[in-house]
């Protein structure tokens, strides 16, 4: 089979105006970035002629493994299959971060015959959104240090500044730096860089409904404390307007297409382990008004991405998903059963039986929200008949809807069974009990314990003294009515990435909080969560090149 890059390069892309016309957009409502990508204007986004009530299909997965599950590929293939069946469908995805593209992950636009194009543009800079987010983030940093230099009227405590700089690259050397060294008058202090997608600016962009809402949220961002221990905000720095101005184009969703010319909105990309891990509300909401179906995804598994999609993003949108797709693969299930990556192609029913317990927990997580769901079993050539039969029999015995997905190798034709199942699920009347896991007016501890015990399966939650002190402070400041965004490893249901499968009777430890007041949630930090990744010993960048004017090795 041809590589993903070869498939992308021979794709017969349509001019983006043609793709836009198919969903009712006019040429003057597009801001073109070449022939095959464009931003959608706010005039179109606000237009009353887009008034459909499209059903949102959320694609999630089991806890990710080195084997790969194929969540984005399944999302793209399902969208193409729904369009093939005659149902106007828009796919809504996150933007890839340049750092992971150059690191281990490679590209992030699907794969095989179910990918988004122009793939090389999407993975490399795209329309510049992430650079705008980085610039907005670093403007705040520059203003903070300038304020210290110019006399510090706000009495900002340099040792309590929590705002970090940002760059869209994996660079471990920037995890701890010292600034203010060039002049004696400068305030020397330790600082750090986050990768851009970990910036609160990215979370704010993805949860804002329009520019005015974004300015309001930016102004509420807390950058640290003053000498009296009170929070200092971007509004206090008088910077909300300037920061929002830098994001005036980045807030507009980007329109591209799949290999089969289905419309795709790619917009925003917050980390799912420390932020909410979903594409923008603006993109998803517009897609639901312009199409019959919206196929979107949330980062990592149903314990992280799906929970945050429903409890944070859907709460802000005021719309619940009509159905959920849980992506799993036999090789990933065997990985959760303890099989090393090099041995995953060997038939192993015992390991499959152990690993399938992880899938079972994620089905239970969806059921907690009273949403219809289907398991999408992403089929690989190495899957044996016995292994396929085992999973299908397990699903039948436990009353789990299941559909085989072969969209990587067959495109939309490999997703027809999945698409037909999804259509049936979305015709089921919405359960009146379908709602968020917790109410915002519940206590911080109650919200956390519901997530940890119901979604993760933990026995108890313990808090460090620092976390307890922060909770008391948040209660005093009135921040106890915000959503909770758990920062946890995606690799395990626990806060320990080495514990795979379905662990039971474990403890979740909340070591501290990071208030993201602009985004509207409190980040509860568990374990060691990295906000600035490093490059691996052998990075994906080593395989990338430009030969005879063509990009090679992007995957």
Secondary structure, DSSP 8 states (H G I E B T S, - for coil): ---HHHHHHT-----HHHHHHTTT--GGGEEESSSS-EEE-HHHHH-TT-----EEEEEEESS--TT---HHHHHHHHHHHHHHTT--EEEEE----HHHHHSSS---SEETTEEEESHHHHHTTTTSHHHHHHHHHHHHHHHHHHHHHTT-TT-B-GGG----EEESS--GGGSSEEE--SSTTS--EEE-EEEGGGSHHHHHHHH-SSHHHHHHHHHH-EEEEBTTS-EEETTTTT-HHHHHHHTTTTTS-EEEEETT--EEEE-----TTTS--B--HHHHHHHHHHSSEEEEEBSSSIIIIIHHIIIIIIHHHT---SEEEEEE-HHHHHHHTT--GGGTTS--HHHHHHHHHHHHHHHHHHHHTT--EEEEEE--TT--HHHHHHHHHHHHHTT--EEEE-HHHHGGGGGHHHHHHHHHHHTS---TT---SS-TTS-HHHHHHHIIIIII--SEEEE-HHHHHHHHHHHHHTGGGSEEEEE--SS-SSS-TT--S---S-EEEEEEEEEETTTTEEEEEES---SS----SS-GGGG-EEETTEEE---
